Amino acid sequence: MGAEIWPEVHAERKALAADLRGLSSEDWARPSLCSGWTVRDVLAHMTSAARSTPPAFFCKLVGAECSFDKVQEKGVAAQQGATPADTLANFESVLTSVKHPPGPTETWLGETIVHSEDIRRALGIQHSYPTEAVVQVADFFKGSNLLIGSKRRIAGLTLRATDAEWSHGTGPQVSGPIVSLVMAMTGRKVATEDLTGEGLVTLRSRS
């Protein structure tokens, strides 16, 4: 499973980089769907993750007084560079990297798709993600409470994709595009605007 995700990760990174060439300064400074981060911050974070390894991450964690947030903040600052052009160049240097911090390998496919969508939605950019890859991400997040608590967020609800053969759970239903379900599972409240069903109010209240 682990080795199989990297072609998709690399392809999605390349597609994102192509979408971001030619952005204005205002675009780079737009708030992303990732709370508290701009478009530029999210891309720098993606670069930081693609340059990390488990040993390097734990060394940084110790240096940051065991604060995960501080590790992330320092990683973003280190990869931004002096200008947005530097931020994009840094990201383009890791398009085919297979390095990553500690954690389940599926996390990095999820991180790539979710953060790419954090950026694209903020910019009004449409992108078609491979259905199989997004289903794999949904299958991972439905059972994971790692950092973002997606398993808890969807507890007691039925999620059903309208554009893929995928469903999960029992209880009041929430239905919509598989990408929007993944984004809602990971706490992106704006993605619930694409969803319908009697369980939507509950899901939205947990975002």
Accessible surface in RSA format (square Angstrom, percent):
REM  Atomic radii and reference values for relative SASA: ProtOr
REM  Chains: A
REM  Algorithm: Lee & Richards
REM  Probe-radius: 1.40
REM  Slices: 20
REM RES _ NUM      All-atoms   Total-Side   Main-Chain    Non-polar    All polar
REM                ABS   REL    ABS   REL    ABS   REL    ABS   REL    ABS   REL
RES MET A   1   132.67  68.7  92.99  61.5  39.68  94.5  89.96  76.5  42.71  56.6
RES GLY A   2    25.21  31.1   0.00   N/A  25.21  31.1  15.77  43.3   9.44  21.1
RES ALA A   3    85.37  78.5  66.04 101.9  19.33  44.0  70.05  98.6  15.32  40.6
RES GLU A   4   125.57  72.1 107.52  81.3  18.05  43.0  47.51  91.9  78.06  63.7
RES ILE A   5     1.79   1.0   0.18   0.1   1.61   3.9   1.79   1.3   0.00   0.0
RES TRP A   6    27.62  11.1  27.62  13.4   0.00   0.0  15.42   8.2  12.20  19.8
RES PRO A   7    89.38  65.1  78.35  71.4  11.03  40.1  84.22  69.5   5.15  32.0
RES GLU A   8    56.90  32.7  56.41  42.7   0.50   1.2  18.74  36.3  38.16  31.2
RES VAL A   9     0.00   0.0   0.00   0.0   0.00   0.0   0.00   0.0   0.00   0.0
RES HIS A  10    29.43  16.1  29.43  20.5   0.00   0.0  17.19  17.7  12.24  14.2
RES ALA A  11    50.31  46.3  41.32  63.8   8.99  20.5  45.92  64.7   4.39  11.6
RES GLU A  12     8.53   4.9   8.53   6.5   0.00   0.0   0.01   0.0   8.52   7.0
RES ARG A  13    14.37   6.0  14.37   7.3   0.00   0.0   0.00   0.0  14.37   8.7
RES LYS A  14   101.63  49.6  97.32  59.7   4.31  10.3  51.44  46.3  50.19  53.5
RES ALA A  15    29.75  27.4  19.92  30.7   9.83  22.4  28.21  39.7   1.54   4.1
RES LEU A  16     0.00   0.0   0.00   0.0   0.00   0.0   0.00   0.0   0.00   0.0
RES ALA A  17     0.00   0.0   0.00   0.0   0.00   0.0   0.00   0.0   0.00   0.0
RES ALA A  18    53.94  49.6  38.11  58.8  15.83  36.0  38.35  54.0  15.59  41.3
RES ASP A  19    48.94  34.3  33.43  33.3  15.50  36.7   5.59  13.1  43.35  43.2
RES LEU A  20     0.50   0.3   0.00   0.0   0.50   1.2   0.00   0.0   0.50   1.3
RES ARG A  21   130.43  54.8 109.75  55.9  20.69  49.3  54.21  74.1  76.23  46.2
RES GLY A  22    84.18 103.8   0.00   N/A  84.18 103.8  41.48 113.8  42.70  95.6
RES LEU A  23    34.89  19.4  14.71  10.5  20.18  50.7  15.73  11.0  19.17  51.6
RES SER A  24    49.41  41.8  38.63  51.5  10.78  24.8  43.33  92.3   6.08   8.5
RES SER A  25    82.08  69.4  70.20  93.7  11.88  27.4  33.46  71.3  48.62  68.1
RES GLU A  26   124.29  71.4 116.36  88.0   7.93  18.9  64.35 124.5  59.94  48.9
RES ASP A  27    30.21  21.2  30.21  30.1   0.00   0.0   0.52   1.2  29.69  29.6
RES TRP A  28    13.34   5.4  13.15   6.4   0.19   0.4   6.04   3.2   7.30  11.9
RES ALA A  29    65.36  60.1  49.13  75.8  16.23  36.9  53.46  75.3  11.90  31.5
RES ARG A  30   106.67  44.8 104.09  53.1   2.58   6.1  14.08  19.2  92.59  56.1
RES PRO A  31   108.68  79.2  99.20  90.4   9.48  34.4 100.12  82.7   8.56  53.2
RES SER A  32    14.88  12.6   0.00   0.0  14.88  34.3   0.09   0.2  14.79  20.7
RES LEU A  33    37.87  21.1  17.43  12.5  20.43  51.4  23.36  16.4  14.50  39.0
RES CYS A  34    22.43  17.0  20.91  23.3   1.52   3.6   1.44   3.7  20.99  22.6
RES SER A  35   113.60  96.0  81.83 109.2  31.77  73.2  53.08 113.0  60.53  84.8
RES GLY A  36    78.45  96.7   0.00   N/A  78.45  96.7  42.39 116.3  36.06  80.8
RES TRP A  37    45.67  18.3  41.92  20.3   3.75   8.8  23.85  12.7  21.82  35.4
RES THR A  38    40.51  28.8  40.51  41.1   0.00   0.0  37.27  50.1   3.24   4.9
RES VAL A  39     0.00   0.0   0.00   0.0   0.00   0.0   0.00   0.0   0.00   0.0
RES ARG A  40    46.56  19.5  46.56  23.7   0.00   0.0   9.14  12.5  37.42  22.7
RES ASP A  41    23.81  16.7  23.81  23.7   0.00   0.0   1.35   3.2  22.47  22.4
RES VAL A  42     0.00   0.0   0.00   0.0   0.00   0.0   0.00   0.0   0.00   0.0
RES LEU A  43     0.00   0.0   0.00   0.0   0.00   0.0   0.00   0.0   0.00   0.0
RES ALA A  44     0.08   0.1   0.00   0.0   0.08   0.2   0.08   0.1   0.00   0.0
RES HIS A  45    16.79   9.2  16.79  11.7   0.00   0.0  11.34  11.7   5.45   6.3
RES MET A  46     9.98   5.2   5.63   3.7   4.35  10.4   6.59   5.6   3.38   4.5
RES THR A  47     0.01   0.0   0.01   0.0   0.00   0.0   0.00   0.0   0.01   0.0
RES SER A  48    21.17  17.9  18.69  24.9   2.49   5.7   3.09   6.6  18.08  25.3
RES ALA A  49    14.59  13.4  10.03  15.5   4.56  10.4  13.89  19.6   0.69   1.8
RES ALA A  50     2.17   2.0   0.30   0.5   1.87   4.2   1.37   1.9   0.79   2.1
RES ARG A  51    98.77  41.5  80.37  41.0  18.40  43.8  35.58  48.6  63.19  38.3
RES SER A  52     7.54   6.4   6.73   9.0   0.81   1.9   6.05  12.9   1.49   2.1
RES THR A  53    43.75  31.1  43.75  44.4   0.00   0.0  36.39  48.9   7.36  11.1
RES PRO A  54    51.22  37.3  51.22  46.7   0.00   0.0  51.22  42.3   0.00   0.0
RES PRO A  55    94.25  68.7  84.96  77.4   9.29  33.8  93.22  77.0   1.02   6.4
RES ALA A  56    37.14  34.1  29.04  44.8   8.10  18.4  36.21  51.0   0.93   2.5
RES PHE A  57    24.12  12.1  24.02  14.9   0.10   0.3  24.12  14.6   0.00   0.0
RES PHE A  58   104.63  52.3 103.98  64.4   0.66   1.7 104.45  63.3   0.18   0.5
RES CYS A  59    93.40  70.6  79.08  88.2  14.32  33.6  27.45  69.5  65.95  71.1
RES LYS A  60   110.15  53.7 100.38  61.6   9.77  23.3  72.76  65.5  37.39  39.8
RES LEU A  61    36.83  20.5  36.83  26.3   0.00   0.0  36.83  25.9   0.00   0.0
RES VAL A  62   111.78  73.6 100.73  91.2  11.05  26.6 100.91  87.7  10.86  29.5
RES GLY A  63    56.59  69.8   0.00   N/A  56.59  69.8  35.08  96.3  21.52  48.2
RES ALA A  64     2.03   1.9   0.26   0.4   1.76   4.0   2.03   2.9   0.00   0.0
RES GLU A  65   137.56  79.0 109.69  83.0  27.87  66.4  54.46 105.3  83.10  67.9
RES CYS A  66    95.43  72.2  71.42  79.7  24.01  56.4  24.23  61.4  71.20  76.8
RES SER A  67    30.93  26.1  24.12  32.2   6.80  15.7  20.61  43.9  10.31  14.4
RES PHE A  68    70.75  35.4  65.92  40.8   4.83  12.6  65.92  40.0   4.83  13.8
RES ASP A  69    91.57  64.1  89.70  89.3   1.87   4.4  19.78  46.6  71.79  71.6
RES LYS A  70    88.31  43.1  87.89  53.9   0.42   1.0  56.21  50.6  32.11  34.2
RES VAL A  71    14.80   9.7  11.12  10.1   3.68   8.9  12.34  10.7   2.46   6.7
RES GLN A  72    45.72  25.6  40.68  29.7   5.04  12.0  10.98  23.4  34.73  26.3
RES GLU A  73   104.87  60.2  97.33  73.6   7.53  17.9  38.14  73.8  66.73  54.5
RES LYS A  74   123.87  60.4 117.21  71.9   6.65  15.8  88.63  79.8  35.23  37.5
RES GLY A  75     9.74  12.0   0.00   N/A   9.74  12.0   9.13  25.0   0.61   1.4
RES VAL A  76    11.50   7.6  11.44  10.4   0.06   0.1  11.44   9.9   0.06   0.2
RES ALA A  77    69.98  64.3  50.69  78.2  19.29  43.9  53.64  75.5  16.35  43.3
RES ALA A  78    73.54  67.6  39.01  60.2  34.54  78.6  51.30  72.2  22.25  58.9
RES GLN A  79    24.64  13.8  24.64  18.0   0.00   0.0   0.00   0.0  24.64  18.7
RES GLN A  80    38.90  21.8  38.90  28.4   0.00   0.0   1.79   3.8  37.11  28.1
RES GLY A  81    39.18  48.3   0.00   N/A  39.18  48.3  24.96  68.5  14.22  31.8
RES ALA A  82    92.90  85.4  54.33  83.8  38.57  87.7  65.29  91.9  27.61  73.1
RES THR A  83    61.55  43.8  60.89  61.7   0.66   1.6  57.94  77.8   3.61   5.5
RES PRO A  84    34.29  25.0  34.29  31.3   0.00   0.0  34.29  28.3   0.00   0.0
RES ALA A  85    72.95  67.1  59.07  91.2  13.88  31.6  66.40  93.5   6.55  17.4
RES ASP A  86    53.65  37.6  52.25  52.0   1.40   3.3   9.45  22.2  44.20  44.1
RES THR A  87     0.03   0.0   0.00   0.0   0.03   0.1   0.00   0.0   0.03   0.0
RES LEU A  88    21.02  11.7  21.02  15.0   0.00   0.0  21.02  14.8   0.00   0.0
RES ALA A  89    54.40  50.0  46.51  71.8   7.88  17.9  48.07  67.7   6.32  16.8
RES ASN A  90    34.99  24.1  34.20  33.1   0.79   1.9   0.79   1.9  34.20  33.1
RES PHE A  91     0.48   0.2   0.48   0.3   0.00   0.0   0.48   0.3   0.00   0.0
RES GLU A  92    59.74  34.3  45.62  34.5  14.12  33.6  17.26  33.4  42.48  34.7
RES SER A  93    74.41  62.9  32.14  42.9  42.27  97.4  44.55  94.9  29.85  41.8
RES VAL A  94     8.69   5.7   7.10   6.4   1.59   3.8   8.69   7.6   0.00   0.0
RES LEU A  95    25.28  14.1  24.12  17.3   1.16   2.9  24.12  16.9   1.16   3.1
RES THR A  96    85.33  60.7  72.20  73.2  13.13  31.3  37.93  50.9  47.40  71.7
RES SER A  97    22.15  18.7   9.95  13.3  12.21  28.1  20.17  42.9   1.99   2.8
RES VAL A  98    84.25  55.4  75.26  68.1   8.99  21.7  75.26  65.4   8.99  24.4
RES LYS A  99   114.14  55.7 107.86  66.2   6.28  14.9  59.56  53.6  54.58  58.1
RES HIS A 100    43.15  23.6  41.55  28.9   1.60   4.1  19.88  20.5  23.27  27.1
RES PRO A 101    16.59  12.1  16.59  15.1   0.00   0.0  16.59  13.7   0.00   0.0
RES PRO A 102    43.33  31.6  27.38  25.0  15.95  58.0  30.21  24.9  13.12  81.5
RES GLY A 103    36.83  45.4   0.00   N/A  36.83  45.4  17.62  48.4  19.21  43.0
RES PRO A 104    60.67  44.2  47.37  43.2  13.30  48.3  59.75  49.3   0.93   5.7
RES THR A 105    37.40  26.6  34.13  34.6   3.27   7.8   6.73   9.0  30.67  46.4
RES GLU A 106    41.63  23.9  41.28  31.2   0.34   0.8   9.00  17.4  32.62  26.6
RES THR A 107    21.26  15.1  21.21  21.5   0.05   0.1  21.21  28.5   0.05   0.1
RES TRP A 108    24.45   9.8  23.66  11.5   0.79   1.9  23.85  12.7   0.60   1.0
RES LEU A 109     1.47   0.8   1.47   1.1   0.00   0.0   1.47   1.0   0.00   0.0
RES GLY A 110     0.08   0.1   0.00   N/A   0.08   0.1   0.08   0.2   0.00   0.0
RES GLU A 111    32.81  18.8  26.22  19.8   6.59  15.7  14.27  27.6  18.54  15.1
RES THR A 112     4.67   3.3   4.57   4.6   0.10   0.2   0.10   0.1   4.57   6.9
RES ILE A 113     0.63   0.4   0.63   0.5   0.00   0.0   0.63   0.5   0.00   0.0
RES VAL A 114     6.23   4.1   6.23   5.6   0.00   0.0   6.23   5.4   0.00   0.0
RES HIS A 115    15.92   8.7  15.92  11.1   0.00   0.0   8.46   8.7   7.46   8.7
RES SER A 116     0.00   0.0   0.00   0.0   0.00   0.0   0.00   0.0   0.00   0.0
RES GLU A 117    17.24   9.9  17.24  13.0   0.00   0.0   0.00   0.0  17.24  14.1
RES ASP A 118     0.00   0.0   0.00   0.0   0.00   0.0   0.00   0.0   0.00   0.0
RES ILE A 119     0.00   0.0   0.00   0.0   0.00   0.0   0.00   0.0   0.00   0.0
RES ARG A 120     0.00   0.0   0.00   0.0   0.00   0.0   0.00   0.0   0.00   0.0
RES ARG A 121    66.09  27.7  42.23  21.5  23.86  56.8  25.85  35.3  40.25  24.4
RES ALA A 122    24.26  22.3   0.57   0.9  23.68  53.9   9.06  12.8  15.19  40.2
RES LEU A 123    30.86  17.2   3.15   2.3  27.71  69.7   6.13   4.3  24.73  66.5
RES GLY A 124    61.36  75.7   0.00   N/A  61.36  75.7  33.93  93.1  27.43  61.4
RES ILE A 125    45.26  25.8  36.01  26.8   9.24  22.3  39.08  28.1   6.17  16.8
RES GLN A 126   168.36  94.1 144.70 105.8  23.66  56.3  60.21 128.2 108.15  82.0
RES HIS A 127    56.22  30.7  28.24  19.6  27.98  71.6  22.31  23.0  33.91  39.5
RES SER A 128   105.24  88.9  78.57 104.9  26.67  61.4  50.75 108.1  54.49  76.3
RES TYR A 129    15.00   7.0   1.42   0.8  13.59  35.4   1.42   1.1  13.59  16.7
RES PRO A 130    48.61  35.4  36.59  33.4  12.02  43.7  48.31  39.9   0.30   1.9
RES THR A 131    69.14  49.2  62.22  63.1   6.92  16.5  32.51  43.7  36.62  55.4
RES GLU A 132   146.14  83.9 137.82 104.3   8.33  19.8  55.57 107.5  90.57  73.9
RES ALA A 133     2.93   2.7   0.12   0.2   2.81   6.4   2.54   3.6   0.39   1.0
RES VAL A 134     0.41   0.3   0.41   0.4   0.00   0.0   0.41   0.4   0.00   0.0
RES VAL A 135    31.94  21.0  31.94  28.9   0.00   0.0  31.94  27.8   0.00   0.0
RES GLN A 136    44.99  25.2  39.93  29.2   5.06  12.1  20.26  43.1  24.73  18.8
RES VAL A 137     1.22   0.8   0.31   0.3   0.91   2.2   1.22   1.1   0.00   0.0
RES ALA A 138     0.00   0.0   0.00   0.0   0.00   0.0   0.00   0.0   0.00   0.0
RES ASP A 139    61.49  43.1  50.34  50.1  11.15  26.4  20.99  49.4  40.50  40.4
RES PHE A 140    36.68  18.4  25.78  16.0  10.90  28.4  33.59  20.4   3.10   8.9
RES PHE A 141    13.96   7.0  13.96   8.6   0.00   0.0  13.96   8.5   0.00   0.0
RES LYS A 142    60.64  29.6  57.67  35.4   2.97   7.1  25.58  23.0  35.06  37.3
RES GLY A 143    50.13  61.8   0.00   N/A  50.13  61.8  25.14  69.0  24.99  56.0
RES SER A 144    14.02  11.8   9.60  12.8   4.42  10.2  10.04  21.4   3.98   5.6
RES ASN A 145    53.20  36.7  37.49  36.2  15.70  37.8  16.99  40.9  36.20  35.0
RES LEU A 146    86.41  48.1  72.99  52.2  13.42  33.7  78.98  55.5   7.44  20.0
RES LEU A 147   130.11  72.5  83.42  59.7  46.70 117.4  92.16  64.7  37.96 102.1
RES ILE A 148    62.16  35.4  51.71  38.5  10.45  25.2  58.80  42.3   3.36   9.1
RES GLY A 149     5.90   7.3   0.00   N/A   5.90   7.3   3.92  10.7   1.99   4.4
RES SER A 150     0.05   0.0   0.05   0.1   0.00   0.0   0.00   0.0   0.05   0.1
RES LYS A 151   106.07  51.7 104.67  64.2   1.39   3.3  50.66  45.6  55.40  59.0
RES ARG A 152   153.29  64.4 142.74  72.8  10.55  25.1  70.02  95.7  83.27  50.5
RES ARG A 153    39.50  16.6  34.97  17.8   4.53  10.8   6.07   8.3  33.44  20.3
RES ILE A 154     4.51   2.6   2.26   1.7   2.24   5.4   2.26   1.6   2.24   6.1
RES ALA A 155    55.48  51.0  44.71  69.0  10.78  24.5  54.55  76.8   0.94   2.5
RES GLY A 156    54.91  67.7   0.00   N/A  54.91  67.7  35.54  97.5  19.37  43.4
RES LEU A 157     4.01   2.2   2.79   2.0   1.23   3.1   2.79   2.0   1.23   3.3
RES THR A 158    14.55  10.3  14.55  14.7   0.00   0.0   8.75  11.8   5.80   8.8
RES LEU A 159     0.28   0.2   0.28   0.2   0.00   0.0   0.28   0.2   0.00   0.0
RES ARG A 160   105.88  44.5 105.88  54.0   0.00   0.0  35.61  48.7  70.28  42.6
RES ALA A 161     9.51   8.7   0.00   0.0   9.51  21.6   0.00   0.0   9.51  25.2
RES THR A 162    95.69  68.1  56.51  57.3  39.18  93.4  54.96  73.8  40.73  61.6
RES ASP A 163    83.50  58.5  54.00  53.8  29.50  69.8  42.13  99.2  41.37  41.3
RES ALA A 164    21.45  19.7   0.50   0.8  20.94  47.6  11.79  16.6   9.66  25.6
RES GLU A 165   180.57 103.7 148.71 112.5  31.86  75.9  69.96 135.3 110.61  90.3
RES TRP A 166    19.80   7.9   8.63   4.2  11.17  26.2  13.77   7.3   6.04   9.8
RES SER A 167    53.16  44.9  33.28  44.4  19.88  45.8   2.65   5.6  50.51  70.8
RES HIS A 168    57.04  31.2  49.41  34.3   7.63  19.5  36.20  37.3  20.84  24.3
RES GLY A 169    38.24  47.2   0.00   N/A  38.24  47.2  16.47  45.2  21.78  48.8
RES THR A 170   113.98  81.1 107.03 108.5   6.95  16.6  76.92 103.3  37.06  56.0
RES GLY A 171    43.68  53.9   0.00   N/A  43.68  53.9  24.24  66.5  19.44  43.5
RES PRO A 172    57.63  42.0  55.44  50.5   2.20   8.0  56.75  46.9   0.88   5.4
RES GLN A 173    64.48  36.1  64.12  46.9   0.36   0.8  16.95  36.1  47.53  36.0
RES VAL A 174     0.00   0.0   0.00   0.0   0.00   0.0   0.00   0.0   0.00   0.0
RES SER A 175    16.07  13.6  15.09  20.1   0.98   2.3   3.11   6.6  12.96  18.2
RES GLY A 176     4.57   5.6   0.00   N/A   4.57   5.6   4.57  12.5   0.00   0.0
RES PRO A 177    49.57  36.1  49.57  45.2   0.00   0.0  49.57  40.9   0.00   0.0
RES ILE A 178     4.66   2.7   4.66   3.5   0.00   0.0   4.66   3.4   0.00   0.0
RES VAL A 179    24.84  16.3  24.65  22.3   0.20   0.5  24.73  21.5   0.11   0.3
RES SER A 180     2.71   2.3   2.71   3.6   0.00   0.0   0.00   0.0   2.71   3.8
RES LEU A 181     0.53   0.3   0.31   0.2   0.22   0.5   0.31   0.2   0.22   0.6
RES VAL A 182     0.68   0.4   0.68   0.6   0.00   0.0   0.68   0.6   0.00   0.0
RES MET A 183     0.23   0.1   0.23   0.2   0.00   0.0   0.00   0.0   0.23   0.3
RES ALA A 184     0.15   0.1   0.15   0.2   0.00   0.0   0.15   0.2   0.00   0.0
RES MET A 185     0.21   0.1   0.21   0.1   0.00   0.0   0.21   0.2   0.00   0.0
RES THR A 186     6.24   4.4   0.47   0.5   5.77  13.8   0.47   0.6   5.77   8.7
RES GLY A 187    23.76  29.3   0.00   N/A  23.76  29.3   5.51  15.1  18.25  40.9
RES ARG A 188    25.94  10.9  21.76  11.1   4.17   9.9   8.01  11.0  17.92  10.9
RES LYS A 189   108.96  53.2 103.43  63.5   5.52  13.2  54.39  49.0  54.56  58.1
RES VAL A 190    64.29  42.3  55.50  50.2   8.80  21.2  60.16  52.3   4.13  11.2
RES ALA A 191     0.00   0.0   0.00   0.0   0.00   0.0   0.00   0.0   0.00   0.0
RES THR A 192     0.82   0.6   0.76   0.8   0.07   0.2   0.00   0.0   0.82   1.2
RES GLU A 193   131.98  75.8  99.43  75.2  32.55  77.5  38.19  73.9  93.79  76.6
RES ASP A 194    65.14  45.6  43.27  43.1  21.87  51.7  16.54  38.9  48.61  48.5
RES LEU A 195     5.80   3.2   0.00   0.0   5.80  14.6   0.00   0.0   5.80  15.6
RES THR A 196    88.01  62.6  86.07  87.3   1.94   4.6  71.56  96.1  16.45  24.9
RES GLY A 197    40.19  49.6   0.00   N/A  40.19  49.6  22.44  61.6  17.76  39.8
RES GLU A 198   143.11  82.2 106.92  80.9  36.19  86.2  47.69  92.2  95.43  77.9
RES GLY A 199     0.23   0.3   0.00   N/A   0.23   0.3   0.23   0.6   0.00   0.0
RES LEU A 200    21.87  12.2  21.87  15.6   0.00   0.0  21.87  15.4   0.00   0.0
RES VAL A 201   114.61  75.4 112.99 102.3   1.63   3.9 113.67  98.8   0.95   2.6
RES THR A 202    50.25  35.7  46.65  47.3   3.60   8.6  19.48  26.2  30.78  46.5
RES LEU A 203     0.47   0.3   0.47   0.3   0.00   0.0   0.47   0.3   0.00   0.0
RES ARG A 204    80.33  33.7  80.16  40.9   0.17   0.4  29.06  39.7  51.27  31.1
RES SER A 205    85.60  72.3  47.79  63.8  37.81  87.1  44.78  95.4  40.82  57.2
RES ARG A 206    92.68  38.9  71.38  36.4  21.30  50.7  32.35  44.2  60.33  36.6
RES SER A 207    46.25  39.1   0.00   0.0  46.25 106.5  19.28  41.1  26.97  37.8
END  Absolute sums over single chains surface
CHAIN  1 A     9618.9       7440.2       2178.7       5423.6       4195.3
END  Absolute sums over all chains
TOTAL          9618.9       7440.2       2178.7       5423.6       4195.3
